[in-house]
Amino acid sequence: MEENNLKSAIEALIFASEKPITTDQIRKVLGDLDSVSINKIIADLKKEYEEQNRGIRVVEIAGGFQMITSSNFAPFLKKLFKNRYSEKLSKPALESLAIIAYKQPLTKAEIESLRNVNVDGVMKSLIEKNLIRICGRKKIPGRPFVFGTTREFLEHFGLKSLQDLPKMEDFTVLAQEKEAQVDIEPITQDDLEVKNASGQVA
């Protein structure tokens, strides 16, 4: 097959695949083409899309390749799909998922210890959504299950691998920057006297 036809074939495979398609999957479909050649063709595709400012991009997600819309056109897509229902994760689910993502593998008891709440319902929901999975047992009395994230987790958040998760220090810097932006007026002695008299700061 000629190079242009190979590029078109790979483009079609990436476009048609419901999930990120791996180089091994592409190689099995196309036959003799090796992984190095496939990766080079995909790199060329990515470069073409970016240089031509196309509405779609080819990105590496969860160990495979997928076509997504360019973030440049997000405002238009939001208008198009503003009435579409999308199931969002609750705040407790996101908190538990973040703990698992950064500290995996860990047990349900360890998650509850960090969150100080029961997580039975949250864990059941995350498993049903296939965002987390049981990945073994901890070698302690009772041999409790330990949990980790799935490939679907990477796909859901558009991550190439767990190494692409934001670093914890990034959150610290962000929190410090946000705190620095808050303009707080110090409490005066008069304020305290008013609070003591009325039960609230004037």
C-alpha positions as CSV (number, residue, x, y, z in Angstrom):
1,M,0.0,0.0,0.0
2,E,1.3,3.5,-0.9
3,E,2.3,5.9,1.9
4,N,-0.6,8.3,1.3
5,N,-3.1,5.4,1.3
6,L,-1.5,4.1,4.5
7,K,-2.0,7.5,6.1
8,S,-5.6,7.6,5.0
9,A,-6.2,4.1,6.2
10,I,-4.7,4.9,9.7
11,E,-6.8,8.1,9.8
12,A,-9.9,6.1,9.0
13,L,-9.1,3.6,11.7
14,I,-8.6,6.3,14.4
15,F,-11.7,8.1,13.3
16,A,-13.9,4.9,13.3
17,S,-12.6,3.5,16.6
18,E,-15.0,4.1,19.6
19,K,-12.1,4.0,22.0
20,P,-8.4,5.0,21.7
21,I,-6.9,2.6,19.2
22,T,-3.4,1.2,19.9
23,T,-0.5,0.8,17.4
24,D,-0.8,-3.0,17.9
25,Q,-4.5,-2.9,16.8
26,I,-3.6,-0.8,13.8
27,R,-0.7,-3.2,12.9
28,K,-3.0,-6.2,13.1
29,V,-5.5,-4.6,10.8
30,L,-2.9,-3.3,8.2
31,G,-0.7,-6.4,8.2
32,D,3.0,-5.9,7.6
33,L,3.4,-2.3,8.8
34,D,5.6,-2.0,11.9
35,S,4.9,0.1,15.0
36,V,7.6,2.6,14.3
37,S,6.1,3.4,10.8
38,I,2.6,3.6,12.3
39,N,3.8,6.1,15.0
40,K,5.6,8.2,12.3
41,I,2.4,8.3,10.2
42,I,0.3,9.3,13.2
43,A,2.9,12.0,14.1
44,D,2.6,13.4,10.6
45,L,-1.2,13.4,10.9
46,K,-1.1,15.2,14.2
47,K,1.3,17.8,12.7
48,E,-1.0,18.3,9.6
49,Y,-4.1,18.9,11.7
50,E,-2.3,21.4,14.0
51,E,-0.6,23.3,11.2
52,Q,-3.8,23.6,9.1
53,N,-5.8,24.6,12.3
54,R,-8.3,21.8,11.6
55,G,-11.3,21.4,13.9
56,I,-10.1,18.1,15.1
57,R,-6.9,16.8,16.6
58,V,-5.3,13.4,17.0
59,V,-4.1,12.8,20.6
60,E,-2.6,10.0,22.6
61,I,-5.0,8.9,25.4
62,A,-4.8,5.8,27.6
63,G,-2.1,4.1,25.5
64,G,-3.9,4.6,22.2
65,F,-4.8,7.3,19.7
66,Q,-8.1,9.1,19.3
67,M,-9.6,12.0,17.4
68,I,-11.0,14.8,19.5
69,T,-12.3,18.3,18.7
70,S,-9.8,21.2,19.0
71,S,-10.1,23.1,22.3
72,N,-10.1,26.3,20.2
73,F,-13.7,25.7,19.2
74,A,-15.0,24.7,22.6
75,P,-17.4,27.8,22.9
76,F,-19.2,26.7,19.7
77,L,-19.5,23.1,20.8
78,K,-20.9,24.2,24.1
79,K,-23.6,26.1,22.3
80,L,-24.4,23.1,20.1
81,F,-24.7,20.7,23.0
82,K,-26.0,23.0,25.7
83,N,-29.2,20.9,26.1
84,R,-27.5,17.5,26.0
85,Y,-27.7,15.6,29.3
86,S,-24.4,14.6,30.7
87,E,-24.0,12.6,33.9
88,K,-21.5,14.3,36.1
89,L,-19.5,12.9,39.0
90,S,-20.6,14.2,42.4
91,K,-18.1,16.0,44.6
92,P,-17.7,13.0,47.0
93,A,-17.1,10.8,44.0
94,L,-14.5,13.1,42.5
95,E,-12.7,13.4,45.9
96,S,-12.6,9.6,46.3
97,L,-11.5,9.2,42.7
98,A,-8.7,11.7,43.2
99,I,-7.4,9.9,46.3
100,I,-7.4,6.6,44.4
101,A,-5.7,8.1,41.4
102,Y,-2.8,9.6,43.4
103,K,-2.4,7.0,46.1
104,Q,-3.3,3.7,44.4
105,P,-3.4,0.9,45.2
106,L,-5.3,1.4,48.5
107,T,-8.1,-0.2,50.4
108,K,-11.6,1.2,51.1
109,A,-10.7,1.6,54.8
110,E,-7.7,3.8,53.8
111,I,-9.9,5.9,51.5
112,E,-12.4,6.3,54.4
113,S,-9.6,7.3,56.7
114,L,-8.5,10.1,54.4
115,R,-12.1,11.3,53.7
116,N,-13.5,10.7,57.2
117,V,-16.7,9.4,55.8
118,N,-18.2,6.1,54.6
119,V,-17.5,5.6,50.9
120,D,-19.6,2.4,50.2
121,G,-22.0,4.2,47.8
122,V,-19.3,6.2,46.1
123,M,-17.1,3.2,45.5
124,K,-20.1,1.2,44.1
125,S,-20.8,4.1,41.7
126,L,-17.2,4.4,40.6
127,I,-17.0,0.7,39.9
128,E,-20.2,0.7,38.0
129,K,-18.9,3.6,35.8
130,N,-15.7,1.5,35.3
131,L,-13.5,4.3,36.6
132,I,-11.9,2.1,39.3
133,R,-11.3,-1.6,39.7
134,I,-10.2,-4.1,42.3
135,C,-6.6,-4.8,41.5
136,G,-5.6,-7.2,44.3
137,R,-5.6,-7.8,48.0
138,K,-3.5,-6.2,50.7
139,K,-1.2,-8.6,52.6
140,I,-2.6,-7.7,56.0
141,P,-5.1,-9.4,58.3
142,G,-8.4,-9.8,56.5
143,R,-6.7,-9.4,53.1
144,P,-8.9,-6.5,52.1
145,F,-9.3,-5.6,48.4
146,V,-7.1,-2.7,47.0
147,F,-8.4,-0.4,44.3
148,G,-6.9,1.4,41.4
149,T,-8.0,3.3,38.4
150,T,-8.9,1.8,35.0
151,R,-8.0,2.6,31.4
152,E,-11.5,4.2,31.1
153,F,-10.4,6.6,33.8
154,L,-7.6,7.8,31.6
155,E,-10.0,8.0,28.6
156,H,-12.6,9.9,30.7
157,F,-10.1,12.6,31.7
158,G,-8.1,12.6,28.5
159,L,-4.9,11.4,30.0
160,K,-2.1,9.6,28.2
161,S,-1.0,7.9,31.5
162,L,-1.1,8.4,35.2
163,Q,2.1,10.4,34.9
164,D,0.0,13.1,33.2
165,L,-1.9,13.8,36.4
166,P,-1.3,17.3,37.7
167,K,1.5,17.2,40.3
168,M,0.4,17.7,43.9
169,E,2.8,20.7,44.2
170,D,0.8,22.4,41.4
171,F,-2.3,22.4,43.6
172,T,-0.3,23.9,46.5
173,V,1.0,26.7,44.3
174,L,-2.6,27.3,42.9
175,A,-4.0,27.5,46.4
176,Q,-1.3,29.9,47.5
177,E,-1.9,32.1,44.5
178,K,-5.7,32.1,45.2
179,E,-5.1,32.9,48.8
180,A,-2.8,35.8,47.8
181,Q,-5.6,37.3,45.6
182,V,-8.1,37.4,48.5
183,D,-8.2,40.9,50.0
184,I,-8.9,40.5,53.7
185,E,-9.5,43.5,56.0
186,P,-8.0,43.0,59.5
187,I,-10.5,43.1,62.4
188,T,-10.1,46.1,64.6
189,Q,-10.6,46.5,68.3
190,D,-13.9,48.3,67.6
191,D,-15.1,45.4,65.6
192,L,-14.4,43.0,68.5
193,E,-16.2,45.3,70.9
194,V,-19.3,45.4,68.6
195,K,-19.2,41.6,68.2
196,N,-19.1,41.1,72.0
197,A,-22.1,43.4,72.4
198,S,-24.3,42.1,69.6
199,G,-23.0,38.6,68.9
200,Q,-21.9,39.4,65.4
201,V,-19.4,41.6,63.6
202,A,-21.0,44.8,62.4
